[in-house]
Amino acid sequence: MYVRLGNILKINMTRLENLLPLSEKFLRETNFVKISENIPEELKIKLLTEPDSEPLVQFEGLSPVFFLLIDSLNFCFWNADESKTFRYGELKGSIALGMKIKEVIKKYPDLADKLSNDPSGFMKELLLGTTGQMQLVEERVRILGDIGIFLKETDFEKLVTEFNGKSVNDFANFMLEKLPYVFSDIVNFNGVMMPFCKKLRLLISDLEAFCGMNLKDREDLLIYPDHKLPQLFINYGMLIPRSDLLQKLKDKEVLGYGSEEEAALRAGAIICASKIAESTGISYPDLDYRLWVYSKEMNPKVPHHRTISRFY
């Protein structure tokens, strides 16, 4: 049985790198997906090519607090009706939201006070001037409020500096303890606790890439399992869903967060990525970014899986 941990469980020491062996163990116990032993040469060549970094250029030089906000709210941007995809101007999804956050936070010198006292008002400002629909708005408001309380108690920019030289897991566990509702993307299957922690892995990577944070063991981040990476591996034939699961993907059925099918797709993506990292020597943070870029460029035959969750 799967359970969502969310904010209802005090999390003992979580080791992000354990997601790989735990995913392997889990996939031995389920038959929803299989992993091909072969890496398509076309995909390998593509991943060894440096991608265009243009989508993220506009976020260079921004503060750690900006990345805490954008990564905490980086979930569930897909829409069953693609004409209602969340947009801001020509941008869509997380990049669109990032541009709105960048604009709105300039208005609040005491951001912690605004977020802790009026997260709904802040959310309304983020939506002002956007088009389409954003899912899970209430969950986003709660996340903003939790971050506001956290920022009242913590100088986040100073914290990022203080963690320099420490391990990825030290920082990860601090954030899991302080913001469990935001980051505790951990699934339990028959005692196998899989710390997917997509948003937390992304935050750490962004703090290193944009804010100069320097943690040990950065390869422990692995990739950041969402809905797009399993889709990419399925379309390249590395991740092979069972026939009934494949039909659900084609029919665009919603898979429950923490369900065996959904967890199998995410765990399968972790294993596929590990094979590519081992074969190519690309670091995990770089590999995740390249996979993300190319997942947006491909013309997929199989849709991405649909899950409604505050975790991705």
Sequence and secondary structure as in RCSB ss.txt:
>XXXX:A:sequence
MYVRLGNILKINMTRLENLLPLSEKFLRETNFVKISENIPEELKIKLLTEPDSEPLVQFEGLSPVFFLLIDSLNF
CFWNADESKTFRYGELKGSIALGMKIKEVIKKYPDLADKLSNDPSGFMKELLLGTTGQMQLVEERVRILGDIGIF
LKETDFEKLVTEFNGKSVNDFANFMLEKLPYVFSDIVNFNGVMMPFCKKLRLLISDLEAFCGMNLKDREDLLIYP
DHKLPQLFINYGMLIPRSDLLQKLKDKEVLGYGSEEEAALRAGAIICASKIAESTGISYPDLDYRLWVYSKEMNP
KVPHHRTISRFY
>XXXX:A:secstr
   B TTSS      GGGHHHHHHHHHHH  SEEE S   HHHHHHHTS    HHHHTTTT  HHHHHHHHHT  
    SSGGG  EETTEEHHHHHHHHHHHHGGG SSHHHHHHH HHHHHHHHHTT BS  S HHHHHHHHHHHHHH
HHH  HHHHHHHTTTSBHHHHHHHHHHH HHHH  EEEETTEEEE  HHHHHHHHHHHHHH    B GGGG    
 SHHHHHHHHTTSEEE HHHHHHHHTT B  TT HHHHHHHHHHHHHHHHHHHHH   HHHHHHHHHHHHHHS  
SS   B   TT 
